[in-house]
Every structure is written in C-alpha cells, then in structure tokens.
Amino acid sequence: MAIITESYDLDNVADIKNEEIIILPTYIEESTRRSIYTKETISLIKYLKINSLNISLSESNIENILYQDNKSIDWISPIIFVGNAIITNPEAVKLLIDLVISYVSEKFSHSPKCKSKCSFVYEDKKSENTYKKITYEGDISGLEEVKNILSSIKDE
C-alpha cells in the first residue's frame, strides 16, 4: 500500500468551483487541448449519481473528451476533485469514498486480489488557490485510510 501526497496544478482545467465534487481529466492532450479521462469515468459517475451523490466531469464540451483504456486487471480511478468540500461538506466526501469502495468491491468481487489506484485533489488550507493530490495505490480495503486522511485534513 502506498499513499502519496503532492502539489497539483489546476491551470489547464476549466473553471471549477471549490465546493463541487467533480471528475478531472487524467491529462490534457497538448496539441488538441482534449481532456483524457480513464475508461471507468462514465460508469463511476453513473454509480455515484444513482447513489445520490451529485458529480460531473470538469469538461462540459463532449467533443473535447477522450477515454483511455489502461488495459490492466487493476482498477484505476479518474482523478476526483473535492476542492474545499473536505471542510464545507465533509459528509459528502466520506460518502464519496464509501461509494468508490463499494463500486470497486462490486466490480471486482470475482478478483479479490485486484489493486486499485485512486486520486483525490483538494484545496490546501494553508495557501489559497493551491491544491494537493493524494494518490492511493494498493488493496481495495486500504481505501479506508484515504478517507481517514482526508477527514484529518479538515481538522488541521
């Protein structure tokens, strides 16, 4: 299990509100400015919406979206932006992570040794308009630790 926290640059992402929970592109293709998302993005969004969590893509222009298949037996999540919802709506962030755990567990119930990689971007409370990304890689059950870390950030 590995948890890495690093700075994150939102300059290439369309205008977003810090209160929103949205899916960010994995990267933006330089030549065409098209947003690249993981192939799991749409099914995860549908699952979250069915379970009463309002979430959307950062890119509203569908023509600018591409999906990337990582051809892995492991689950790689899209990058999920929680902004300052850690502080303003911590229960939604906890619900989000619980639903991600549930989604991955259901999807890979036949493969208990499946690994997951999840990234969450949040606003750094210590410096306005700066963001950090926390990335978890490991067993699905270890995602609980990410919830604990994000919860502790709100208490700093």
ZICOR-V262834 format. One record per residue. PHI is phi in whole degrees, 0 to 359 (NA if undefined). OMEGA is omega in degrees with one decimal (* if undefined). D_CENTER is the distance of its C-alpha to the mean C-alpha in Angstrom with 1 decimal. Layout:
phi-><PHI,PHI>
omega-><OMEGA,OMEGA>
d_center-><D_CENTER,D_CENTER>
This chain:
phi-><NA,222,234,240,243,212,294,222,259,260,302,274,264,303,305,229,260,298,278,280,248,224,264,264,292,295,198,244,295,299,290,253,62,273,275,252,242,291,295,282,305,295,294,293,300,300,298,295,293,301,262,68,246,282,210,211,279,287,263,268,273,300,293,266,250,234,242,247,263,277,46,230,280,274,261,244,280,291,281,253,269,249,48,260,299,303,266,280,212,300,294,294,292,297,299,305,293,301,291,296,300,298,301,293,298,294,294,243,298,280,227,296,271,301,260,229,228,231,232,232,250,223,283,283,296,281,212,297,61,241,230,235,242,251,240,249,228,158,298,303,297,287,297,303,296,297,300,296,295,296,294,290,297,294,268,292>
omega-><177.6,174.6,-177.7,175.2,-178.8,175.8,-179.1,-177.3,180.0,-175.8,-176.5,-176.1,178.9,179.5,177.9,177.3,-177.3,-177.8,-175.8,167.5,-176.1,176.7,177.8,175.0,175.4,171.6,179.1,180.0,-174.3,-172.5,-176.2,-176.6,178.4,180.0,179.9,178.5,175.1,-177.7,-179.6,-171.1,-174.6,-179.4,177.1,178.4,179.2,-179.9,-179.0,179.7,177.1,-179.1,170.2,174.1,-178.7,-177.0,-179.9,175.7,175.6,-178.7,-179.1,-179.7,-175.0,180.0,-179.7,-174.4,171.7,177.7,-176.5,175.6,-177.2,177.6,-178.8,174.3,177.3,-179.6,178.3,-176.8,167.5,176.1,-175.9,179.5,176.8,175.2,177.9,175.4,175.3,-178.0,-173.3,-177.9,-176.1,179.7,177.4,179.0,176.7,177.6,178.0,-177.4,176.1,179.9,176.2,177.9,179.9,180.0,-177.5,179.6,178.0,-175.7,-176.0,179.6,179.1,-176.3,-174.5,-180.0,179.2,175.3,177.6,174.9,-178.6,177.7,178.0,178.5,180.0,179.0,177.5,-177.2,-174.9,-176.5,-176.3,179.3,170.2,-172.9,175.9,176.1,174.5,-178.2,178.3,172.1,178.8,179.2,-179.7,-177.6,-179.2,178.7,175.8,-179.7,177.4,178.0,178.7,-179.9,179.7,177.0,-179.5,178.8,-179.2,-178.1,-178.1,*>
d_center-><17.6,16.2,13.9,13.9,13.5,14.4,15.0,12.8,14.7,13.8,17.3,16.7,14.3,16.2,17.1,14.5,15.3,14.1,14.5,12.1,8.7,7.7,6.1,7.3,9.6,9.8,13.1,15.9,19.2,21.8,24.8,23.6,20.8,18.8,15.0,13.9,11.0,10.7,13.3,11.2,9.5,12.6,13.4,10.1,10.6,14.2,13.7,11.8,14.5,17.3,16.3,16.7,13.3,13.5,10.5,11.2,10.7,11.6,14.5,17.2,19.7,19.4,21.8,19.5,16.9,17.1,15.3,15.5,16.6,16.3,19.2,18.2,19.0,15.9,12.5,9.9,6.4,5.2,3.5,2.1,5.7,7.7,10.8,13.8,12.9,13.1,16.8,17.6,15.9,15.1,15.9,13.2,10.5,12.6,12.9,9.2,9.1,12.5,11.7,9.1,12.0,14.5,13.1,13.0,16.3,17.9,17.0,18.3,21.0,23.6,22.1,21.7,21.5,18.3,15.9,12.1,9.7,6.2,4.8,4.4,6.9,9.9,13.4,16.0,18.7,21.4,21.3,20.7,18.5,17.0,13.5,12.1,9.3,9.3,9.0,10.4,12.8,15.3,16.6,14.5,16.6,15.4,12.0,14.3,14.8,11.3,12.2,15.5,14.4,12.3,15.3,17.7,16.3,17.4,20.8,21.4>
